[in-house]
Amino acid sequence: MEERKYPVERKFEVKTYEVDFAGVVSNQVYLRWSEDMRTAVLDQFIDIRDLIEQGKVPVLAHTEIDYKWPARLKDEVTAIMWVEELNGPKWALRGEFMIDDRICAKVFHYGVWVDTNTFRPTDPPEVLPRI
């Protein structure tokens, strides 16, 4: 098993507005949950409002989601996300969404730190670790 650096964990209960016509969690919900998890990972180090004020923000460039098992209405889904890479302007996160010990989805996010004045890649703030 890979080392999970700076992991965060959160539980989500599947709501009525999150299921599709087949009665399972819509794929777009995993994107929203992933955004919540990416923010939670970042919150371990710095408030995103401070990043915006500093003019250095993490921009998502690529997302992969592998759907493994359907989550259904009222299921409690445990999400875990961790840092895979944080080196120079590049960053990458991985995560899993599970019901009990069964993986519902695996996610991978890749992005870059961007200077909001130039919209060019930049190094992240010093408060973040280098991995």
C-alpha positions in Angstrom: 0.0 0.0 0.0 1.3 3.4 -0.9 2.2 6.0 1.7 -0.6 8.5 2.2 0.9 11.9 2.9 -1.3 14.5 4.7 -4.5 12.5 4.4 -7.9 13.9 5.2 -11.1 11.9 5.8 -14.7 12.9 5.6 -18.1 11.2 5.5 -20.8 12.0 3.0 -24.4 10.7 3.2 -26.0 10.2 -0.2 -28.9 12.6 -0.6 -32.0 12.4 -2.8 -30.7 15.1 -5.1 -27.4 13.2 -5.7 -28.8 10.0 -7.3 -29.4 9.6 -11.0 -32.3 7.8 -12.8 -30.7 4.4 -12.0 -30.8 5.2 -8.3 -27.1 5.5 -7.8 -24.8 8.4 -7.0 -24.5 10.6 -10.1 -20.9 10.8 -11.5 -21.0 14.6 -11.1 -21.4 14.2 -7.3 -18.0 12.6 -7.1 -16.5 15.7 -8.7 -18.2 17.9 -6.1 -17.1 15.7 -3.2 -13.6 15.7 -4.7 -13.6 19.5 -4.6 -14.6 19.4 -0.9 -11.8 17.0 -0.3 -9.2 19.0 -2.2 -10.1 22.0 -0.1 -9.8 20.0 3.1 -6.3 18.8 2.1 -5.3 22.4 1.5 -6.9 23.6 4.8 -4.3 21.6 6.7 -1.8 24.2 5.6 -3.4 27.5 4.6 -6.8 29.1 4.1 -7.7 29.4 0.4 -8.8 33.0 1.0 -5.2 33.8 2.0 -3.9 32.2 -1.2 -6.3 34.3 -3.3 -5.0 37.4 -1.4 -1.4 36.3 -2.1 -2.2 35.7 -5.8 -1.1 32.1 -5.8 -3.8 29.5 -6.4 -3.9 25.8 -7.2 -5.5 25.2 -10.6 -7.0 21.8 -11.5 -5.7 20.6 -14.8 -6.7 17.0 -15.0 -9.1 14.6 -13.2 -9.5 10.9 -13.5 -12.3 8.9 -11.7 -12.6 5.1 -11.8 -16.0 4.0 -10.7 -15.9 0.7 -9.0 -19.1 0.2 -7.0 -22.5 2.1 -6.9 -23.3 4.2 -3.9 -27.0 4.5 -3.3 -29.5 6.8 -1.5 -28.7 7.1 2.2 -25.4 5.2 2.0 -22.6 6.7 4.1 -19.6 7.2 1.9 -16.2 7.7 3.5 -13.8 9.8 1.5 -10.1 9.8 1.9 -7.7 12.1 0.0 -4.0 12.6 0.3 -1.1 14.4 -1.4 0.8 12.4 -3.9 3.0 15.2 -5.3 3.8 18.8 -4.3 6.9 19.9 -6.0 7.5 23.3 -7.7 4.4 24.4 -9.5 3.1 20.8 -9.9 0.7 19.1 -7.5 -1.2 15.8 -7.5 -3.8 14.3 -5.1 -5.3 10.8 -4.9 -8.4 9.7 -3.2 -10.9 6.9 -2.6 -14.6 6.9 -1.8 -15.7 3.8 0.1 -18.8 2.2 1.7 -17.4 0.1 4.6 -14.4 -1.5 3.0 -15.6 -1.5 -0.6 -14.2 1.1 -2.9 -16.9 3.0 -4.8 -14.5 5.2 -6.7 -10.9 6.1 -7.0 -9.8 9.7 -8.0 -6.7 11.3 -9.3 -6.2 15.1 -9.6 -3.3 16.9 -11.2 -2.7 20.6 -11.3 -0.4 23.5 -11.1 0.0 26.5 -8.9 -0.8 29.7 -10.9 0.1 33.4 -10.3 -3.3 35.2 -10.6 -1.6 38.3 -12.1 0.2 36.6 -14.9 -1.7 33.3 -15.2 1.7 31.6 -15.4 2.8 28.6 -13.3 4.5 29.5 -10.0 5.9 27.9 -6.9 3.4 27.3 -4.1 3.5 29.3 -0.9 6.3 28.4 1.5 3.9 27.0 4.1 3.3 24.0 2.0 5.6 20.9 2.2 7.6 19.7 -0.8 6.9 16.1 -1.8 
